[in-house]
Amino acid sequence: MLHFLPAPLKGTLAALLILSNTLVLFPVLLLFAIGKLVLPVVPVRKSCTVVLNRIAWIWIGFNNLLMDTLHQVKWDVRGVEKLSPEHWYFVTCNHQSWADIPAIQYVLNSRIPLLKFFLKKELIWVPFLGVAWWALDFPFMHRHTKEQIAKRPELKGKDVAATQAACEKFRHTPVTVFNFMEGTRFTLEKHQHQGSPYKHLLKPRAGGTAFVLQAMGEIIHTMLDVTIVYPDGKAGFWDYLCGRIRHIVIDVRTREIPPRFLGMDYENDREMRKDFQRWISELWADKDARIEALKPG
């Protein structure tokens, strides 16, 4: 409806309305977060979690409606027909731009449970966002380095145990855990520096995904392998707000995770580690070929 507005004006308007949406919903979120904190019994926590997830769903839904109002984007979405908000998922995606997350939220919001990311424990102190992430059960992690474990062997295994404890609440409410396997956005400089064997991708970091499956293998059995392509060229988050991204392709492949990788001991089982890395490499080779096919000729 407002597609005719100049791009900078649309970007500024989108940013201000998203901020307003956040300020309106945050006090409501905070109220239920406090209730969840002071009444830590399972039925209350579960009810609060449902409401908090609904608040996040409303926040994303408003942002999506805003994009539809301000912009004309051609969405080419594939493979989402059989997804369910009542199922548990692990989601990974190639990382092209900061626009990836809002684009994925646009496509998957309400089709699957709310996307949740593993966060460094220090991020809990980020104003407003730290409270929101805690209230929404985003797991906060403290990954110990090999050097730290070498100095203090008693730390070995504590990362997985802490993650399992943090994710225990996910047994009561369906959840989607999201992870960019590349760990960072794709650039030609990073691609060349890595010597990546893939044409359109950086090397995947299998360890983070293995860590999730090791900690949550009892409840997450399905992976959504998401591939995102911008046929008109890669663009940033500001370009997304301004409506300069006119065409987005999102291809979703549902894959059952091989049972041998669920709850595996990735750090200590060398053969399992090689097997898992081999499986991830095969997924990434398939994704690379898919991107090549989805890109305009």
C-alpha positions in Angstrom: 0.0 0.0 0.0 2.9 2.4 0.8 5.2 0.9 -1.8 5.5 4.3 -3.6 7.3 6.0 -0.7 11.1 6.7 -1.2 13.3 3.9 0.1 15.0 5.8 3.0 11.6 7.0 4.2 10.2 3.5 4.2 13.3 2.3 6.1 13.0 5.0 8.7 9.3 4.4 9.1 9.8 0.6 9.4 12.5 1.1 12.1 10.4 3.5 14.1 7.3 1.3 14.0 9.3 -1.8 15.0 10.7 0.1 17.9 7.2 1.2 18.9 6.0 -2.3 18.6 8.8 -3.4 20.9 8.1 -0.7 23.5 4.4 -1.6 23.6 4.8 -5.3 24.0 7.9 -5.3 26.3 6.0 -4.4 29.6 3.5 -7.2 28.9 6.4 -9.6 28.3 8.1 -8.4 31.5 4.9 -9.0 33.6 4.7 -12.7 32.5 8.5 -13.0 32.9 8.3 -11.9 36.5 5.4 -14.4 37.1 7.5 -17.1 35.6 10.4 -16.2 37.9 8.5 -15.9 41.2 6.3 -19.0 40.6 8.7 -21.6 39.3 6.3 -24.5 39.2 5.9 -26.5 36.0 2.2 -25.7 35.3 2.7 -21.9 35.9 6.0 -21.8 33.9 4.4 -23.7 31.0 1.4 -21.3 30.9 3.7 -18.3 31.1 5.9 -19.8 28.3 2.9 -20.2 26.1 1.9 -16.6 26.6 5.4 -15.3 26.2 5.8 -17.2 23.0 2.5 -15.7 21.8 3.8 -12.2 22.6 6.9 -12.9 20.5 4.7 -14.3 17.7 2.6 -11.1 17.7 5.8 -9.0 17.6 7.1 -10.9 14.6 3.6 -10.9 13.0 3.4 -7.2 13.3 6.8 -6.8 11.7 5.8 -9.1 8.8 2.6 -7.1 8.3 4.7 -3.9 8.2 6.9 -5.3 5.5 3.9 -6.3 3.4 2.5 -2.8 3.8 5.6 -1.0 3.0 7.3 -3.2 0.4 6.6 -5.4 -2.6 8.7 -8.6 -2.2 8.4 -11.6 -4.5 8.6 -14.5 -2.1 9.5 -17.9 -3.6 9.0 -20.3 -0.7 9.3 -24.1 -0.9 8.9 -27.0 1.4 6.9 -25.6 4.2 3.6 -27.3 3.6 3.9 -30.1 6.2 5.6 -28.1 9.0 3.8 -28.0 12.4 3.9 -25.7 15.4 3.4 -28.8 17.5 6.7 -30.4 16.6 10.3 -29.9 17.8 12.9 -28.8 15.2 16.5 -28.0 14.8 17.0 -25.4 12.0 20.1 -24.4 10.1 20.6 -22.0 7.2 23.3 -20.5 5.0 24.2 -17.0 6.2 24.1 -14.4 3.5 23.1 -11.2 5.3 21.6 -9.7 8.4 18.3 -9.8 6.5 18.4 -13.6 6.8 16.7 -13.7 10.2 13.7 -11.4 9.5 13.3 -13.2 6.2 13.2 -16.6 7.8 10.9 -15.3 10.6 8.6 -14.0 7.9 8.3 -17.4 6.3 8.4 -19.7 9.3 6.5 -17.6 11.9 3.4 -19.6 13.1 4.4 -22.6 10.9 6.8 -23.9 13.5 7.6 -23.1 17.2 9.3 -19.8 17.9 13.0 -19.8 16.8 15.4 -19.8 19.7 19.1 -19.3 19.6 21.9 -20.5 21.9 23.5 -17.3 23.4 26.6 -16.5 25.3 25.8 -16.1 29.0 27.2 -12.6 29.0 24.3 -11.5 26.7 21.8 -11.8 29.5 23.0 -8.4 30.7 22.0 -6.7 27.5 19.3 -4.1 28.4 15.8 -5.2 27.6 16.9 -7.9 25.2 18.6 -10.0 28.0 15.3 -10.1 30.0 13.3 -10.9 26.8 15.7 -13.7 25.9 15.6 -15.2 29.4 11.8 -15.0 29.5 11.5 -16.7 26.2 13.8 -19.5 27.3 16.7 -18.8 25.0 19.5 -21.1 26.4 22.5 -19.2 27.8 25.8 -21.1 27.4 29.3 -20.9 28.6 31.5 -22.8 26.3 34.8 -23.8 27.8 37.9 -23.8 25.6 40.3 -26.7 25.2 42.9 -24.6 27.1 40.5 -24.0 30.0 39.6 -27.7 30.2 43.3 -28.6 30.0 44.0 -26.4 33.0 40.9 -27.5 34.9 39.9 -31.1 33.8 36.8 -30.9 36.1 35.2 -28.6 33.6 35.0 -31.4 31.0 31.4 -32.3 30.2 30.0 -29.3 32.2 29.0 -27.5 29.0 26.8 -30.3 27.8 25.3 -30.8 31.3 24.6 -27.1 31.7 22.9 -27.1 28.3 20.8 -30.1 29.1 19.7 -28.4 32.3 18.8 -25.2 30.4 16.9 -27.1 27.8 15.0 -29.3 30.2 12.0 -26.8 30.0 11.8 -27.6 26.2 10.3 -30.9 27.1 7.1 -29.2 28.1 6.6 -26.9 25.1 7.6 -27.5 21.4 10.6 -25.5 20.4 12.8 -24.6 17.4 16.5 -24.3 18.0 18.3 -22.2 15.3 21.9 -22.2 14.3 23.9 -20.7 11.4 26.5 -23.5 10.8 28.8 -21.2 9.0 29.0 -19.1 12.2 29.4 -15.9 10.3 28.0 -14.1 7.1 29.4 -15.2 3.8 31.9 -12.8 2.1 34.3 -13.5 -0.7 37.2 -12.5 1.6 36.2 -15.0 4.2 35.6 -17.6 1.5 39.1 -17.1 0.1 40.7 -17.0 3.5 39.1 -20.3 4.5 39.9 -22.0 1.2 36.3 -23.2 1.3 35.6 -26.2 -1.0 32.1 -24.8 -1.7 31.3 -22.2 -4.3 28.6 -20.4 -2.3 29.2 -21.3 1.3 31.8 -21.0 4.0 32.9 -24.2 5.8 30.3 -25.5 8.3 31.2 -25.6 11.9 29.9 -29.1 12.9 30.8 -28.7 16.6 28.0 -26.3 17.5 25.3 -28.5 15.9 26.8 -31.6 17.5 26.6 -29.8 20.9 22.9 -29.2 20.4 22.2 -32.7 19.3 24.3 -34.1 22.2 22.4 -32.1 24.7 18.9 -32.3 23.2 18.9 -35.5 21.2 16.0 -37.0 23.2 13.5 -34.4 22.1 14.8 -33.0 18.7 14.9 -35.5 15.9 14.1 -33.4 12.8 16.3 -30.8 11.0 15.0 -28.1 8.8 17.7 -27.5 6.2 16.9 -23.9 5.0 18.6 -22.4 2.0 18.1 -18.7 1.3 19.0 -16.9 -1.9 18.6 -13.3 -3.0 18.4 -13.5 -6.8 18.9 -9.7 -7.2 22.1 -9.9 -5.1 22.9 -10.0 -1.4 21.6 -7.1 0.6 21.7 -5.9 4.2 19.2 -5.4 7.0 18.8 -1.7 6.1 18.1 -2.6 2.5 15.4 -5.1 3.8 13.8 -2.3 5.9 13.9 0.1 2.9 12.3 -2.4 0.5 15.4 -2.7 -1.8 15.3 -6.5 -1.6 12.6 -7.3 -4.2 13.0 -11.1 -4.5 13.8 -13.7 -1.9 13.9 -17.5 -2.4 13.6 -19.8 0.7 13.9 -23.5 0.2 13.2 -25.8 3.2 14.2 -29.4 3.3 12.9 -31.5 6.2 15.5 -34.1 7.2 15.3 -36.7 9.9 18.5 -36.6 11.9 20.2 -40.1 11.9 19.5 -41.7 15.3 23.2 -42.4 15.9 23.9 -38.6 16.2 21.2 -38.0 18.9 22.8 -37.8 22.3 26.2 -38.7 20.8 29.5 -38.1 22.6 31.0 -35.8 20.0 34.0 -34.7 22.0 35.2 -38.1 23.2 34.2 -40.5 20.4 36.6 -39.9 17.5 34.9 -42.2 15.0 31.5 -40.6 15.8 33.0 -37.2 15.3 34.4 -38.1 11.9 31.1 -39.7 10.9 29.1 -36.6 11.9 31.5 -34.2 10.2 31.2 -36.4 7.0 27.3 -36.1 7.2 27.5 -32.3 7.6 29.9 -32.1 4.7 27.4 -34.0 2.5 24.5 -31.7 3.6 26.7 -28.7 2.8 27.6 -30.0 -0.7 24.0 -30.6 -1.4 23.1 -27.1 -0.2 25.9 -25.6 -2.4 24.5 -27.3 -5.4 20.9 -26.1 -4.5 22.1 -22.5 -4.3 23.7 -22.8 -7.7 20.4 -24.1 -9.1 18.4 -21.4 -7.4 20.5 -18.5 -8.5 19.5 -16.8 -11.7 21.5 -17.9 -14.8 
